[in-house]
Amino acid sequence: MGMSGNYGPRDDAESERTIARAIELGITLIDTADVYGLGHNEMLLGRALRGRRERVVLATKFAFRHSPDGAVAICGRPDYVREACDASLAQGENLARNVAIVDALGAIAAELGANAAQVALAWVLAQGDDIVPIPGTKRVRYVEENAAAVDLTLSPAHLARIAAVAPKGAAAGSRISGNSPSQRARAQAQR
């Protein structure tokens, strides 16, 4: 199910509804590929299959290997097969683990009348005067929310709960999407 721009403009909400409906109709094989959206498709599937993963067989396709010089070749070597499968399927697993952390932070945020991003920024601010958060945004709404995090005070109990649900190293996967073998080769070629 290439729903990440390979077959026209992507629409994540429609794609998630399509996957949900497919499962309702009894479809039990869902496929992806490392070339579908440069890792986006796997993350989309992770969201769409949340709470339903056990109801489907998840398959991944591969073969197009990008070399650092930008050349594309068909590759079916066993080491690449393992690498491509691991990278593709890890995206959905990482998303599920990270969503659980965000949900837990969201519960703390709800108690404080804030959102999870504001709690994260308040946590960074609580780490000491020599630590500075550097949030990025391109929307007025988010810059206003980010600025409001300065007024959010986390109690020692809140800090302890955050440490319990999001200890150092708890986030899964790389910080930036695009961890398939092909994506890594393309990124290396662009440096």
Contacts in CASP RR format, 6 or more apart in sequence:
PFRMAT RR
TARGET T0000
AUTHOR 0000-0000-0000
METHOD contacts of the structure
MODEL  1
MGMSGNYGPRDDAESERTIARAIELGITLIDTADVYGLGHNEMLLGRALR
GRRERVVLATKFAFRHSPDGAVAICGRPDYVREACDASLAQGENLARNVA
IVDALGAIAAELGANAAQVALAWVLAQGDDIVPIPGTKRVRYVEENAAAV
DLTLSPAHLARIAAVAPKGAAAGSRISGNSPSQRARAQAQR
1 15 0 8 1.000
1 18 0 8 1.000
1 19 0 8 1.000
1 30 0 8 1.000
1 31 0 8 1.000
1 32 0 8 1.000
1 41 0 8 1.000
1 45 0 8 1.000
2 32 0 8 1.000
2 33 0 8 1.000
2 36 0 8 1.000
2 37 0 8 1.000
2 41 0 8 1.000
3 10 0 8 1.000
3 12 0 8 1.000
3 15 0 8 1.000
3 18 0 8 1.000
3 19 0 8 1.000
3 36 0 8 1.000
3 41 0 8 1.000
3 44 0 8 1.000
4 10 0 8 1.000
4 36 0 8 1.000
4 37 0 8 1.000
4 38 0 8 1.000
4 39 0 8 1.000
4 40 0 8 1.000
4 41 0 8 1.000
4 44 0 8 1.000
5 36 0 8 1.000
5 37 0 8 1.000
6 35 0 8 1.000
6 36 0 8 1.000
6 37 0 8 1.000
10 37 0 8 1.000
10 40 0 8 1.000
12 44 0 8 1.000
12 47 0 8 1.000
15 44 0 8 1.000
15 48 0 8 1.000
16 44 0 8 1.000
16 47 0 8 1.000
16 48 0 8 1.000
19 30 0 8 1.000
19 45 0 8 1.000
19 48 0 8 1.000
19 49 0 8 1.000
20 48 0 8 1.000
20 52 0 8 1.000
22 30 0 8 1.000
23 52 0 8 1.000
23 55 0 8 1.000
23 56 0 8 1.000
27 56 0 8 1.000
28 55 0 8 1.000
28 56 0 8 1.000
28 57 0 8 1.000
29 56 0 8 1.000
29 57 0 8 1.000
29 59 0 8 1.000
30 45 0 8 1.000
30 49 0 8 1.000
30 56 0 8 1.000
30 57 0 8 1.000
30 58 0 8 1.000
30 59 0 8 1.000
31 58 0 8 1.000
31 59 0 8 1.000
31 60 0 8 1.000
31 61 0 8 1.000
32 41 0 8 1.000
32 42 0 8 1.000
32 45 0 8 1.000
32 58 0 8 1.000
32 59 0 8 1.000
32 60 0 8 1.000
32 61 0 8 1.000
32 88 0 8 1.000
33 41 0 8 1.000
33 60 0 8 1.000
33 61 0 8 1.000
33 62 0 8 1.000
33 88 0 8 1.000
34 60 0 8 1.000
34 61 0 8 1.000
34 62 0 8 1.000
34 64 0 8 1.000
34 84 0 8 1.000
34 87 0 8 1.000
34 88 0 8 1.000
34 180 0 8 1.000
34 181 0 8 1.000
34 182 0 8 1.000
34 183 0 8 1.000
35 62 0 8 1.000
35 64 0 8 1.000
35 182 0 8 1.000
36 42 0 8 1.000
38 177 0 8 1.000
38 178 0 8 1.000
38 180 0 8 1.000
38 183 0 8 1.000
39 88 0 8 1.000
39 91 0 8 1.000
39 177 0 8 1.000
39 178 0 8 1.000
39 179 0 8 1.000
39 180 0 8 1.000
39 183 0 8 1.000
40 177 0 8 1.000
42 88 0 8 1.000
42 89 0 8 1.000
42 91 0 8 1.000
42 92 0 8 1.000
42 95 0 8 1.000
43 91 0 8 1.000
43 92 0 8 1.000
43 95 0 8 1.000
43 177 0 8 1.000
45 58 0 8 1.000
45 91 0 8 1.000
45 92 0 8 1.000
46 53 0 8 1.000
46 91 0 8 1.000
46 92 0 8 1.000
46 95 0 8 1.000
46 96 0 8 1.000
47 95 0 8 1.000
47 99 0 8 1.000
49 56 0 8 1.000
49 58 0 8 1.000
49 92 0 8 1.000
50 96 0 8 1.000
50 99 0 8 1.000
53 96 0 8 1.000
58 89 0 8 1.000
60 84 0 8 1.000
60 85 0 8 1.000
60 88 0 8 1.000
60 89 0 8 1.000
62 76 0 8 1.000
62 80 0 8 1.000
62 81 0 8 1.000
62 84 0 8 1.000
62 85 0 8 1.000
62 88 0 8 1.000
63 74 0 8 1.000
63 75 0 8 1.000
63 76 0 8 1.000
64 72 0 8 1.000
64 73 0 8 1.000
64 74 0 8 1.000
64 75 0 8 1.000
64 182 0 8 1.000
65 72 0 8 1.000
65 73 0 8 1.000
65 74 0 8 1.000
65 75 0 8 1.000
65 80 0 8 1.000
65 181 0 8 1.000
65 182 0 8 1.000
65 185 0 8 1.000
66 72 0 8 1.000
66 182 0 8 1.000
66 183 0 8 1.000
66 185 0 8 1.000
66 186 0 8 1.000
66 189 0 8 1.000
67 73 0 8 1.000
67 185 0 8 1.000
67 189 0 8 1.000
68 185 0 8 1.000
68 188 0 8 1.000
68 189 0 8 1.000
69 189 0 8 1.000
70 185 0 8 1.000
70 186 0 8 1.000
70 189 0 8 1.000
80 181 0 8 1.000
83 181 0 8 1.000
84 180 0 8 1.000
84 181 0 8 1.000
84 182 0 8 1.000
87 179 0 8 1.000
87 180 0 8 1.000
87 181 0 8 1.000
88 180 0 8 1.000
90 173 0 8 1.000
90 179 0 8 1.000
91 177 0 8 1.000
91 179 0 8 1.000
93 172 0 8 1.000
94 172 0 8 1.000
94 173 0 8 1.000
97 170 0 8 1.000
97 171 0 8 1.000
97 172 0 8 1.000
98 171 0 8 1.000
98 172 0 8 1.000
98 173 0 8 1.000
101 165 0 8 1.000
101 166 0 8 1.000
101 170 0 8 1.000
101 171 0 8 1.000
102 116 0 8 1.000
104 165 0 8 1.000
104 166 0 8 1.000
105 116 0 8 1.000
105 119 0 8 1.000
105 120 0 8 1.000
105 162 0 8 1.000
105 165 0 8 1.000
105 166 0 8 1.000
106 115 0 8 1.000
106 116 0 8 1.000
106 119 0 8 1.000
108 119 0 8 1.000
108 158 0 8 1.000
108 161 0 8 1.000
108 162 0 8 1.000
108 165 0 8 1.000
109 115 0 8 1.000
109 116 0 8 1.000
109 118 0 8 1.000
109 119 0 8 1.000
112 119 0 8 1.000
112 152 0 8 1.000
112 154 0 8 1.000
112 158 0 8 1.000
114 122 0 8 1.000
114 148 0 8 1.000
114 149 0 8 1.000
114 152 0 8 1.000
115 145 0 8 1.000
117 135 0 8 1.000
117 142 0 8 1.000
117 145 0 8 1.000
117 146 0 8 1.000
117 149 0 8 1.000
118 145 0 8 1.000
118 146 0 8 1.000
118 148 0 8 1.000
118 149 0 8 1.000
118 152 0 8 1.000
119 149 0 8 1.000
119 152 0 8 1.000
119 154 0 8 1.000
119 162 0 8 1.000
121 133 0 8 1.000
121 135 0 8 1.000
121 146 0 8 1.000
121 149 0 8 1.000
121 152 0 8 1.000
122 149 0 8 1.000
122 150 0 8 1.000
122 152 0 8 1.000
122 153 0 8 1.000
122 154 0 8 1.000
123 154 0 8 1.000
123 159 0 8 1.000
123 162 0 8 1.000
124 131 0 8 1.000
124 132 0 8 1.000
124 133 0 8 1.000
125 131 0 8 1.000
125 133 0 8 1.000
125 149 0 8 1.000
125 150 0 8 1.000
126 154 0 8 1.000
126 159 0 8 1.000
133 149 0 8 1.000
135 142 0 8 1.000
135 146 0 8 1.000
136 142 0 8 1.000
136 146 0 8 1.000
137 143 0 8 1.000
137 146 0 8 1.000
154 162 0 8 1.000
173 179 0 8 1.000
178 184 0 8 1.000
178 187 0 8 1.000
END
